[in-house]
Every structure is written in C-alpha cells, then in structure tokens.
Amino acid sequence: MKLGLRVLILLLLCGSIAHAQRRGYVIFSGKIIDVENKAPIVGASVFFSGSSAGGTTDSLGQFTVTIAARSYQVIARSLGYKFKTFKLDLSKNTQTTIELERAEQLLGEVVITAEKADANVNRAMMGVEKMSSKTLKKLPTLMGEADVIRSILLLPGVSTVGEGASGFNVRGGNVDQNLVLLDGVPLFNTSHLFGFFTGFNADMVQDLSLYKGGIPSMYGGRASSVLDVRVKEGDFEKWSLQGGVGPISSRILVDGPLVKGKTSLIVGARGSISDFYMQYFPNPSLAKSKADFYDVNFKLTHRFGKNQRISLSGYASNDGFKFAQDTLYSWNTKALSFKHNALIKGDISHNFTAFYSDYTYGIEGQKSGLEFLWKPSIIQTSIKEELSKDLGSYGRLDLGAEVSAFTNDAGSFLPNSSSSKIDKFAMSTEHTREMAAYVGHSLPLGKKLSLDYGLRYASYQLLGPGDFYQYKLGTPREINTITDTLSAALNEVVATYGGFEPRLSLAIKLDTSFSIKIGFNRMQQFRHLLSNTMAVSPSDIWKNSNQQIPPQIADQYSIGFFKNFTNASNAVFETSAEFYYKNLNNVVDYVDGAQLYLNPTVETQLLVGKGLAYGAEFFLKKSRGKRLTGWISYTYARTFRTIQANENQKEANFGIQFPANFDTPHTFKFVLNNRWTNRISFNANFTYTTGRPITYPNGRYKIYSFNDLYDYAVKTGIFPRPGLDQTSYTYNGTKYTYLTSKEIKELLDGYSTASFTLRNAERIPDYIRLDVGITIDPKPGKRWQGSWNFSIYNLLGRQNAYSVYFRSSSGEINQAKTYQLSVLGAAIPSITYNFKF
Amino acid sequence: MRHLLLIFGALFLLSSCETEIEDFQTQNLSSAIVVYGEISNVDGPYNVRLNYVSAYSPYDATQFTGQPITDANVRIVDGNGKETAYYEKSKGYYLSPAGFKGEVGQKYKLRIKLLDGKTIESAFQTITASPTLAEFTYSFKDAAKVEDMRFPLTASIKDPKATEDYYFVKRQDFRQFLLTCPPPPAPPAPVPPCNCVCWQAPQNTQPYLLDDFLLSGKNLSLDLGQLPYEDFTDWVVQLDVYSISKEAHTYWKRLEDQRKLSGGIFDKVPAQIRGNLTCSTDPSQEVLGFFMVGGLTQKRLQVDRFNGIPTEAYQKLVFYVDFNNIRRKDIPLWNCKDAAFIKYNLGYSLPPL
C-alpha cells in the first residue's frame, strides 16, 4: 500500500511540474453542444490545423486543450453532426462554445464507433470496442428487441455458452468476471428471461465501451473485462416521447426539461407482454405459466452554470418465471446513484459518484403444504471520486478512489405459508468492505509513441459478525475436517486480501495509419458466482472470498497491429490483429456433484485452480462509407482450466487440464449495414463458431438393484416358459388375429446410467447463424417520427445444437438415448414499430 | 430447463426442438468394473452382481447386460471381522448363503477378490433401524369419463426427530388382469377349466429418494401418483423403503440428476459418479456402482377396484372395458398364464413378500 501511495504522489508531482514548465502555450477550453437542443455532445473532437494537438469532449461536452499560442483553423466534429470549421487566434487562454448541426439527412454512417477515424491506431490502448446507440439499433434483432449483450456478442473475443445463456464470456473469462456498469453502477445480473434478452433498455443507452484488454486503472473488481454502458441524459430544451411495440415487450421513453436549459429528466420503461398472450395457449400448463419482466430507468440532471452539474439516476428491473403451479424464479435489481460533475479551473474534471444497489434473487416454492421462500441478495453501497487533469502535450492524468460496502445475504430458507411443513433454515449474511485507489496517465511520447500506464491498489476485507469455519490443514476440506468455528464480532476482520493491479499500454506509431501496441493488465476479483451448471442461472449464488477461497487474479499480456486504409472515396477501412495470453489464478471450480445451495460450508464444495486463455483476433472494419459499412472478424481462442489436488483439496478431472465450457477455438463473424436509400437500410450478421466442449459417455452400465422380481421369477421357474403371442394380418380390409407360440422370457433389466470420461473432451456440432433486418427510418422534418424494423433471426432456420446429452428413461424398459437440443432452431421473423415525437 | 424451453418454444413459434441422435457411438470404451449389492435386516439371500461397463448405444438387451465377472471371491465382512462368503449362482451373480441375515446396528462391508488378483472393497456402513410407513392408503376419484377416474395413492414415512435421515424407496406394482375364455365346446364334450385371472408385474426401475432436510420429525410424503381405472381387477403396490446413509443417498441423487438431463442451460455438467467401492490393489482400476447397507421395510397395498365404487362409475367402466376390448375378446385363452403378449406376466400368484 505504501508503495502504491508513493507512486501515486510521484505521478501527481510529475504532472504538476510538467504543466508548470509549459511556456508559450495557452489553454483553449470550451463546450460542444447540439445547435438545436443545446445538449452537450459527448465524445466530439476538436482539431487544429498544423498541430497534432486535439481534444475530445467529456460527459459534460467539455474539452480542454493546451496548445502553442498562434492562429489556427479549428475543426470540430462528432458522429451524426456536420463538422464545423472556423478561424481562431489563440494568443491567450480562451473559452468558447461550439454548436454543431445534426447531419441526419446525409449519407455516410459509422458502424461501430463514435470515435474519430484513426482513434484505433492512435490510442495506446487495445482490446477496446465502442458502440453507439445508433449502431445498436441498426443490428438485426431477436423478436424486435435491440439488445446490448446480443450486440457485443458480434464483436471479436466475445462468446457465449449458447443461445439463451445468461451473460457473456470475454477472452476466456467466466461470466462473473465481467464488470458490467450501467452508468457507473455494477450489475450482478444483466439478463431478462434467463438470458434471452439484456436486462436494461437499449433506448436508454448513450453508448457503450467494452474493454477486453488494456483496461484503464479506473476500473476494477472483476477479472476479465469491463462493459461500461452510459445512459442518456434528458433533453434540456424540449420534451419528446418515444416508444416501440414489439412481440415480446413494449417500451416508452419520455425526456425533456423540467427547467429549460437547467434541469432535464429522462424516464424509460419496458415491460414484457408475454403473460398477456400466454394465458390463451391451449396447453393448461403454459396457460398457468409466467415469464414476465420489466425495467425502468430514470435520470434527473441539473446544471449549475456552464461547468457543473448533478444527476440522480435510478434503475429497477424485475423478472419472474414460473411453469404451471410449480416454482417461481425471480430476480430483480434496484439501483440509485448520485453524481456530481464539475470542471475545475478549466482543466480538471471532477466526477463524484455515490450509489446504492440491491440485487435480490431466489425461488418461491408454491407446492401445497411445502410453500417456501428463498431470497438471497447482495447490497452494495459505494462512493467514488475521480479526477482527471488535462496536461496538454503531456497527456492526461487520472486519479481516483472508491470505497464500497457489500452485504451478501446467502438467503435463509423460510416457510411461506401457515400450512407449510417446511422448517426454517438460516443462512448467514456476510459483510465485506472494498477500497481502491488508482492513478493513470495517458502520455504522448513524441509523435511516434504514446503510453497509457496506471496502477490500482485494491483492498478487501471480510468482516464480522458471523461464524466462520476453520478447516484442518493438510487434508482436503470436508465438513468433518472442520476444526474450529470463529465467531467474529461486528466489523471484526476475518480475512484480508489486496494487491496492486498494474495496467500498461504502449503504442508505437510507425506512420499515421499504422501502429503496434503492447499491453499488460492485472485484475483482481473478490466475489465469485458459484455455478456448476452449463450456463449460469439466476438462482446461482455469489460467494465472497474468505480464508479458504482467495481472490481470482487475471494477468493479460497482449500485442496488436493496427492499420487503416482510406480509398479514393474516403471510405475508411480499419484492420487489426490482436494476440493475447491470459493467466487466471485462483479460478473457482467444484467437486463432482457439488451442493452449492443452502450449504453453510459451501467452501467444502469449491476447488481452486488455474486458468489459461490465449488467442488471436483479426478484424477488418469498414467504419465509414456512403452506403456500405460493417466488419468481418475471425478469432482463434482457447481457454482451459486445471484443478490439481493439494493439501486442502482434491483434484477435478484427475488433475488434467480441460477446456472451459465456453472454449470455442474458431469464430467467424460478419456484420453488414447497407444503406439503400436515405431512409431504408439493410442489415445482416453472420456467426460461425466451433461447437463448445462437452463431456461424452465412454460406456453405460446398469445397477441391478431392481431385480428382485426377476430373481423370483427365475428361482420359481416361471421364466422361461412356453406361451402364446398375438399375431395378426389384414385381408380385404379385415384384420384377422390369431395366436402363435412364443417363449415367455423376461429381460434382466436394471437402473441404467452412463459412464463418463474426461471433462469436456468432445464437442457439440458447430454453430452457424445468419440474421437479416431492414430498418425504415422516419421521414425527416416530421414531428411524428415513426420507424420500422423488420428482422429475421436465424434466417437459415438452422437447428444449431445447444447441447448433446444422454438420458436413460426409467420404467418398463430402460433405454439409453442420445439427444441434441436446439434452442431457437427456426427462422424467427419479427416486426417492431418505434416512434418519437 | 425443459419448462423454460417449452415456454420459449411457445413464445418463439415453437422454435426449440429436441432431436434424437441414433448413430452415437462410444469412443474409448471404459474398462470400469461395475459392482452392485445390498444388505438389509430383511431375510436374504442378498445378491451381488459383478460385470464390466458396456458400450453406449441404443437399447439392445443382450449388449447392455455387460460382460459378467465370474469366479470372484465375494465376501461380506461385519464389524466384528466375521466374514461370510457368497457363492456364484450364475455368471457374475453371487448370492449369500441361506440363513445369513443382516442385523440392525451392525456394520458391514463388501470385499471382492477377482481372479486376476485385484481386490475391491467398500467402506463399512451400519444397518439403521427400519423406517416406519406412517400411511399407505388409496381413495377413489370419480369423474365424468372413465379415462379421468383415478385411485390416488397416499404414502408417507414417519421420520424420527433429532436424527438426519435419508430414504431410498423401490416401488413394484402388480396388476391383476382378466382375459376372455374361449366358448365351451359343444355338448357333450366336457368344458375344460379356464383360468382367466393372472398377475402382471410391470418392471419399474425408478427409485424415490427422500431426506428430512427442513422436515425432521415430520411425515415425509411419497408422491406415488394415481392408479388408473381401466378395469375392476385388483392392483397391488409394493414399497421397499430403505433407511440409508447420507453417502448412499447422495450417490443415488447424483445418478438421478444426471440421468434426467434435459440438455438445458441449467443442467449440471456431467461427470463420472463414483460410489463407495475402490480397488485397493490397483487404484487406477475404476470401480462403479455401490454396496448399499440399510434397514428395510416392505409393505403392500391392495387397491380394490371393485368394491365401494359408485354404481354409475362402475357401469361406465363395464361399457369402457367392453368397448376398448380390455379382456381381449378376439384372442380367447383357456389359461392366462400362457399370454406372452402381456409383458411381465407372472401367472396366477404374486411373489411372497
């Protein structure tokens, strides 16, 4: 910790000294806003003729550039706006406001990025993907739902276990190793309807950034990736209403000024309508079933002058799933956050965030006489301060600190009616505290080099009150190796972990369109999702690191080559090849047949091992063009786990390395956006993936525990014996039945089951899917803006295997059969109408 | 997960589907030895079967028996060190000697020496007290149509308080059936005797697994379902209720979980399930199966489907039996014991309990 603070102070001093040394330079700062509604434009760029200096607007639409004092031709531009150029004499510090006009009628759209064309080459970081809300809505959809997580699955290096599985996997990381931030608030479950849809409304999304590698030091807490989703602000000038009606859900979004020019509000809500028509299904079980969800977002923003604002945001989502009168699964998230942003002295950006989030999940049993309720939850309360100082030609310095408190309730099992026979089973509530401080510096080193480096220190404490078990050392953890129970008092520290997380990205620009980058980052994770099923389920529990379960640590090394091409018509082609190697330490695995629910000694079911992931991602993107934009990517990626025996645990898979459930070596993705006219565009995406690993049987056996009858029959001599069987034939339309001789000889049968071999040694068939869609944008200039989206998901109607599995039926004859399951194994058309006025 | 898929199938135009793969072939066939045996406090003889794992492919009765392991030395060892040798009744099928019976409170283990010198052993387990059935009854549920008339079965185990208890239940049904006698020969030929009532015993390999987690000291219900009313003959349901160890319960639970995989996203990742047997002389020799030790209670319930039935329901049944040719009028038989077209036809009498 001491070393971290020293480095942090040193970096701060370096930044300040460097800044003070600048002579002959002026500060040019200002704001870029929309000419129509005066809303700040985030991510807009400012360039200067004859200078390599430039700036990008922050979340307040503000920018600051330190530049040599002289006259310039200034160019301001942003995605979806006409660029603006003007002459400016910069002999002293200057502030200005630049207004940009929307360019909706113009052809030429950018598919994936809101960044300037050469950002991929220029920035030091790699493994970063950005997507605007506009791109999100242009992609073909499933059942008309523009969807954040389905969209990022089209990016290289992002995969999923299968159709409908919750979450996503990035570069060999588990689902719980992704930090998903919705306006700065981490989400513990990102799905609706298990995993078919994303848990938040795409209409509310301003843009999103996915960090697969090169993760800035401001992010931490999860081991593999960061998906940072920013939510829109309300309009400060006029009210508008927009919405959409689709086959699965309907949406509405209202935004406008509460106080013109000062206070704005945006509220979005989405709800499923599946329960409405499910009641009309002829199948009585389906008619009594339930599969509904909703989510609501709001954001209230108030400006204090030009350089300061506060905002209050809320998010609530809920899912309920029940089949007939069986069991109700539910999961919901409630989050409230407060932010204060300010620009201090023209070049220091201050962002303060405080939030509270509550993720509650669980099961409600509704069987008569056995009604129960099980509702675990995680409550997080955090405060975070981030400072960013523009150092002119010395780049940008970022500093920050955050403190979080977590309450992780493992969920007591409770009777849920007066007639329930169920006894109460109490589970513990764990309390943890996390603190982190970081520093990051983006430093241009001349024209050829740029460096992004940072250091984060994260500290974790597991606190009392509670009972914590001590296990006998030198023997595998089991319930009968508990040696002692530590009863900790309130706030007593039970376990402590912490460590530095260095982050480094270096770009070497060989020319203006070609760069080579190298990077390293370390991430730590103190909270783990326990799931020993194929895909994570909403009832999977989160477990804090404790004395037995150390934090997961991921070290990623990467190198990338980035080259852009521009053709005669100024269409830009971005190409890249990125290679990564990732070591995962302390990954969590499970003993065979692990019992994870309602287990106060769940650590006896957990194993700790190593993970390894490596791969290569090749990417070709046409990011700008009059009509055709899109990308093609090929990814080769492998990810493995090794769980070896040691003095505290047994091994898994005989200690032999095995592929992770989501190890898919070859992935080919293709996304196309073709604008046919000003209003009509065609979209398509194609995905090919190697089938995921699976464990196949290496035999079958029977347990003859049900053979008493057979033994009796053989002993008494009633088997075998002569008998008569029925035979029939049909003549002239008449069926004739008669008896023939047949020996009555029964089968020796038993309980049949499969013998399995090494874990994940085989693969299911490859996955291929093509989606297409047509979007008709609204007529420009009209007050009521209606747009249509027609999509066909899985146009080829291919029955992609979700899994291959082996089942023995019981009953009169035990048959061992092999099945392939396909989810969404047909072409699924949908039509969605969106409106805005 | 099957529920989830059914709902999504409905929502997404029935787009989820399950396809049987008929040509799946096992790779790298396992060489594991399968051992299964039981011992209880009910009179023997108890059996132990030894065989190898067979290939995994569609059902073929001759193939799936697995190669029997013959000429093994099979012994039961009790807690006092007393050994009882089994004898090989048929290939791979070993029986305890007459008069040998397990005792409540005594612990037992299985020890097997194969011809090739390998020794397979289980851990000691104790026979606990036989469980008690709190209720085992039936009722009649009338309906407008015979197809909807039912005999709901009710059964529960009386769980002792203050102990952690696990139960394993086998169920065997015996259904009495009636066939049609041929018309008597023309007089004066004597009318031969006609036996038209026999018992059928459909084989059932589905165990019930129960435990008293959160229900200690209460009656644990067994979900036995309902019997149909397709004839007015008797129906007997036999329950073999074992009180078993937690380890045995976990073993069966894992087998059940794995056997019922639906391929869904919340299926557990399949894995080899090992029981309580190991090869002590060659740890690399995989041994599957289990040696189960438990207190046993056996009980039969006779469901009378003739007496006490409302007249109107009975008359509907008579018509139903005739209309659906339940008695097989088209193939009359003098002796129902000869009916090979009735599966698991036991003949005239039930096995003794």
HADDOCK unambig.tbl for C-alpha pairs under 7 A between the chains (distance, minus, plus):
assign (segid A and resid 165 and name CA) (segid B and resid 265 and name CA) 6.45 0.50 0.50
assign (segid A and resid 286 and name CA) (segid B and resid 7 and name CA) 6.65 0.50 0.50
assign (segid A and resid 323 and name CA) (segid B and resid 3 and name CA) 5.99 0.50 0.50
assign (segid A and resid 421 and name CA) (segid B and resid 215 and name CA) 6.73 0.50 0.50
assign (segid A and resid 422 and name CA) (segid B and resid 214 and name CA) 5.55 0.50 0.50
assign (segid A and resid 422 and name CA) (segid B and resid 215 and name CA) 5.70 0.50 0.50
assign (segid A and resid 423 and name CA) (segid B and resid 214 and name CA) 4.54 0.50 0.50
assign (segid A and resid 423 and name CA) (segid B and resid 215 and name CA) 5.94 0.50 0.50
assign (segid A and resid 424 and name CA) (segid B and resid 214 and name CA) 6.68 0.50 0.50
assign (segid A and resid 425 and name CA) (segid B and resid 214 and name CA) 6.75 0.50 0.50
assign (segid A and resid 532 and name CA) (segid B and resid 268 and name CA) 5.94 0.50 0.50
assign (segid A and resid 532 and name CA) (segid B and resid 269 and name CA) 6.62 0.50 0.50
assign (segid A and resid 533 and name CA) (segid B and resid 266 and name CA) 5.11 0.50 0.50
assign (segid A and resid 533 and name CA) (segid B and resid 267 and name CA) 5.23 0.50 0.50
assign (segid A and resid 533 and name CA) (segid B and resid 268 and name CA) 4.09 0.50 0.50
assign (segid A and resid 533 and name CA) (segid B and resid 269 and name CA) 5.61 0.50 0.50
assign (segid A and resid 534 and name CA) (segid B and resid 265 and name CA) 5.30 0.50 0.50
assign (segid A and resid 534 and name CA) (segid B and resid 266 and name CA) 5.72 0.50 0.50
assign (segid A and resid 534 and name CA) (segid B and resid 267 and name CA) 5.81 0.50 0.50
assign (segid A and resid 534 and name CA) (segid B and resid 268 and name CA) 6.06 0.50 0.50
assign (segid A and resid 534 and name CA) (segid B and resid 269 and name CA) 5.88 0.50 0.50
assign (segid A and resid 535 and name CA) (segid B and resid 265 and name CA) 5.14 0.50 0.50
assign (segid A and resid 535 and name CA) (segid B and resid 266 and name CA) 5.91 0.50 0.50
assign (segid A and resid 537 and name CA) (segid B and resid 266 and name CA) 6.34 0.50 0.50
assign (segid A and resid 592 and name CA) (segid B and resid 271 and name CA) 6.66 0.50 0.50
assign (segid A and resid 593 and name CA) (segid B and resid 254 and name CA) 6.40 0.50 0.50
assign (segid A and resid 695 and name CA) (segid B and resid 270 and name CA) 6.41 0.50 0.50
assign (segid A and resid 697 and name CA) (segid B and resid 26 and name CA) 6.74 0.50 0.50
assign (segid A and resid 698 and name CA) (segid B and resid 26 and name CA) 5.44 0.50 0.50
assign (segid A and resid 698 and name CA) (segid B and resid 27 and name CA) 5.89 0.50 0.50
assign (segid A and resid 698 and name CA) (segid B and resid 28 and name CA) 6.01 0.50 0.50
assign (segid A and resid 698 and name CA) (segid B and resid 29 and name CA) 4.96 0.50 0.50
assign (segid A and resid 698 and name CA) (segid B and resid 30 and name CA) 5.40 0.50 0.50
assign (segid A and resid 699 and name CA) (segid B and resid 26 and name CA) 6.30 0.50 0.50
assign (segid A and resid 699 and name CA) (segid B and resid 29 and name CA) 5.71 0.50 0.50
assign (segid A and resid 699 and name CA) (segid B and resid 30 and name CA) 5.75 0.50 0.50
assign (segid A and resid 699 and name CA) (segid B and resid 53 and name CA) 5.98 0.50 0.50
assign (segid A and resid 699 and name CA) (segid B and resid 54 and name CA) 5.51 0.50 0.50
assign (segid A and resid 699 and name CA) (segid B and resid 55 and name CA) 4.61 0.50 0.50
assign (segid A and resid 699 and name CA) (segid B and resid 56 and name CA) 4.75 0.50 0.50
assign (segid A and resid 700 and name CA) (segid B and resid 53 and name CA) 5.68 0.50 0.50
assign (segid A and resid 700 and name CA) (segid B and resid 54 and name CA) 5.29 0.50 0.50
assign (segid A and resid 700 and name CA) (segid B and resid 55 and name CA) 5.80 0.50 0.50
assign (segid A and resid 700 and name CA) (segid B and resid 56 and name CA) 5.12 0.50 0.50
assign (segid A and resid 701 and name CA) (segid B and resid 53 and name CA) 5.07 0.50 0.50
assign (segid A and resid 701 and name CA) (segid B and resid 54 and name CA) 6.05 0.50 0.50
assign (segid A and resid 703 and name CA) (segid B and resid 36 and name CA) 6.09 0.50 0.50
assign (segid A and resid 703 and name CA) (segid B and resid 289 and name CA) 6.79 0.50 0.50
assign (segid A and resid 704 and name CA) (segid B and resid 36 and name CA) 6.79 0.50 0.50
assign (segid A and resid 706 and name CA) (segid B and resid 205 and name CA) 5.88 0.50 0.50
assign (segid A and resid 712 and name CA) (segid B and resid 351 and name CA) 6.96 0.50 0.50
assign (segid A and resid 722 and name CA) (segid B and resid 338 and name CA) 6.93 0.50 0.50
assign (segid A and resid 723 and name CA) (segid B and resid 338 and name CA) 4.27 0.50 0.50
assign (segid A and resid 723 and name CA) (segid B and resid 339 and name CA) 5.87 0.50 0.50
assign (segid A and resid 723 and name CA) (segid B and resid 340 and name CA) 5.27 0.50 0.50
assign (segid A and resid 724 and name CA) (segid B and resid 338 and name CA) 5.65 0.50 0.50
assign (segid A and resid 724 and name CA) (segid B and resid 339 and name CA) 5.42 0.50 0.50
assign (segid A and resid 724 and name CA) (segid B and resid 340 and name CA) 5.20 0.50 0.50
assign (segid A and resid 725 and name CA) (segid B and resid 339 and name CA) 6.45 0.50 0.50
assign (segid A and resid 725 and name CA) (segid B and resid 340 and name CA) 5.01 0.50 0.50
assign (segid A and resid 725 and name CA) (segid B and resid 341 and name CA) 5.09 0.50 0.50
assign (segid A and resid 726 and name CA) (segid B and resid 341 and name CA) 6.20 0.50 0.50
assign (segid A and resid 737 and name CA) (segid B and resid 330 and name CA) 6.96 0.50 0.50
assign (segid A and resid 738 and name CA) (segid B and resid 331 and name CA) 6.52 0.50 0.50
assign (segid A and resid 742 and name CA) (segid B and resid 340 and name CA) 6.64 0.50 0.50
assign (segid A and resid 744 and name CA) (segid B and resid 340 and name CA) 5.58 0.50 0.50
assign (segid A and resid 746 and name CA) (segid B and resid 344 and name CA) 6.66 0.50 0.50
assign (segid A and resid 750 and name CA) (segid B and resid 205 and name CA) 6.31 0.50 0.50
assign (segid A and resid 751 and name CA) (segid B and resid 205 and name CA) 5.60 0.50 0.50
assign (segid A and resid 753 and name CA) (segid B and resid 259 and name CA) 6.27 0.50 0.50
assign (segid A and resid 755 and name CA) (segid B and resid 272 and name CA) 5.97 0.50 0.50
assign (segid A and resid 756 and name CA) (segid B and resid 271 and name CA) 5.78 0.50 0.50
assign (segid A and resid 756 and name CA) (segid B and resid 272 and name CA) 4.84 0.50 0.50
assign (segid A and resid 757 and name CA) (segid B and resid 272 and name CA) 6.78 0.50 0.50
assign (segid A and resid 803 and name CA) (segid B and resid 263 and name CA) 5.49 0.50 0.50
assign (segid A and resid 804 and name CA) (segid B and resid 263 and name CA) 6.42 0.50 0.50
assign (segid A and resid 805 and name CA) (segid B and resid 261 and name CA) 6.90 0.50 0.50
assign (segid A and resid 805 and name CA) (segid B and resid 263 and name CA) 5.43 0.50 0.50
assign (segid A and resid 807 and name CA) (segid B and resid 259 and name CA) 5.31 0.50 0.50
assign (segid A and resid 807 and name CA) (segid B and resid 260 and name CA) 6.00 0.50 0.50
assign (segid A and resid 807 and name CA) (segid B and resid 261 and name CA) 6.20 0.50 0.50
assign (segid A and resid 808 and name CA) (segid B and resid 259 and name CA) 5.77 0.50 0.50
assign (segid A and resid 810 and name CA) (segid B and resid 205 and name CA) 5.77 0.50 0.50
assign (segid A and resid 810 and name CA) (segid B and resid 206 and name CA) 5.69 0.50 0.50
assign (segid A and resid 811 and name CA) (segid B and resid 203 and name CA) 6.49 0.50 0.50
assign (segid A and resid 811 and name CA) (segid B and resid 204 and name CA) 4.57 0.50 0.50
assign (segid A and resid 811 and name CA) (segid B and resid 205 and name CA) 5.63 0.50 0.50
assign (segid A and resid 811 and name CA) (segid B and resid 206 and name CA) 6.34 0.50 0.50
assign (segid A and resid 812 and name CA) (segid B and resid 202 and name CA) 5.95 0.50 0.50
assign (segid A and resid 812 and name CA) (segid B and resid 203 and name CA) 4.79 0.50 0.50
assign (segid A and resid 812 and name CA) (segid B and resid 204 and name CA) 5.47 0.50 0.50
assign (segid A and resid 815 and name CA) (segid B and resid 58 and name CA) 6.94 0.50 0.50
assign (segid A and resid 815 and name CA) (segid B and resid 59 and name CA) 5.30 0.50 0.50
assign (segid A and resid 816 and name CA) (segid B and resid 57 and name CA) 6.92 0.50 0.50
assign (segid A and resid 816 and name CA) (segid B and resid 58 and name CA) 5.85 0.50 0.50
assign (segid A and resid 816 and name CA) (segid B and resid 59 and name CA) 6.08 0.50 0.50
assign (segid A and resid 817 and name CA) (segid B and resid 58 and name CA) 5.89 0.50 0.50
assign (segid A and resid 818 and name CA) (segid B and resid 20 and name CA) 5.80 0.50 0.50
assign (segid A and resid 818 and name CA) (segid B and resid 21 and name CA) 5.30 0.50 0.50
assign (segid A and resid 818 and name CA) (segid B and resid 22 and name CA) 6.94 0.50 0.50
assign (segid A and resid 818 and name CA) (segid B and resid 24 and name CA) 6.93 0.50 0.50
assign (segid A and resid 819 and name CA) (segid B and resid 18 and name CA) 6.47 0.50 0.50
assign (segid A and resid 819 and name CA) (segid B and resid 19 and name CA) 5.45 0.50 0.50
assign (segid A and resid 819 and name CA) (segid B and resid 20 and name CA) 4.28 0.50 0.50
assign (segid A and resid 819 and name CA) (segid B and resid 21 and name CA) 5.35 0.50 0.50
assign (segid A and resid 820 and name CA) (segid B and resid 18 and name CA) 5.67 0.50 0.50
assign (segid A and resid 820 and name CA) (segid B and resid 19 and name CA) 5.10 0.50 0.50
assign (segid A and resid 820 and name CA) (segid B and resid 20 and name CA) 6.16 0.50 0.50
assign (segid A and resid 820 and name CA) (segid B and resid 21 and name CA) 6.68 0.50 0.50
assign (segid A and resid 821 and name CA) (segid B and resid 17 and name CA) 5.93 0.50 0.50
assign (segid A and resid 821 and name CA) (segid B and resid 18 and name CA) 4.49 0.50 0.50
assign (segid A and resid 821 and name CA) (segid B and resid 19 and name CA) 6.37 0.50 0.50
assign (segid A and resid 821 and name CA) (segid B and resid 263 and name CA) 6.13 0.50 0.50
assign (segid A and resid 822 and name CA) (segid B and resid 16 and name CA) 5.53 0.50 0.50
assign (segid A and resid 822 and name CA) (segid B and resid 17 and name CA) 5.27 0.50 0.50
assign (segid A and resid 822 and name CA) (segid B and resid 18 and name CA) 6.26 0.50 0.50
assign (segid A and resid 823 and name CA) (segid B and resid 15 and name CA) 6.73 0.50 0.50
assign (segid A and resid 823 and name CA) (segid B and resid 16 and name CA) 4.41 0.50 0.50
assign (segid A and resid 823 and name CA) (segid B and resid 17 and name CA) 6.61 0.50 0.50
assign (segid A and resid 824 and name CA) (segid B and resid 15 and name CA) 4.79 0.50 0.50
assign (segid A and resid 824 and name CA) (segid B and resid 16 and name CA) 5.09 0.50 0.50
assign (segid A and resid 825 and name CA) (segid B and resid 15 and name CA) 5.13 0.50 0.50
assign (segid A and resid 825 and name CA) (segid B and resid 16 and name CA) 5.52 0.50 0.50
assign (segid A and resid 825 and name CA) (segid B and resid 17 and name CA) 6.78 0.50 0.50
assign (segid A and resid 826 and name CA) (segid B and resid 15 and name CA) 5.11 0.50 0.50
assign (segid A and resid 828 and name CA) (segid B and resid 12 and name CA) 6.97 0.50 0.50
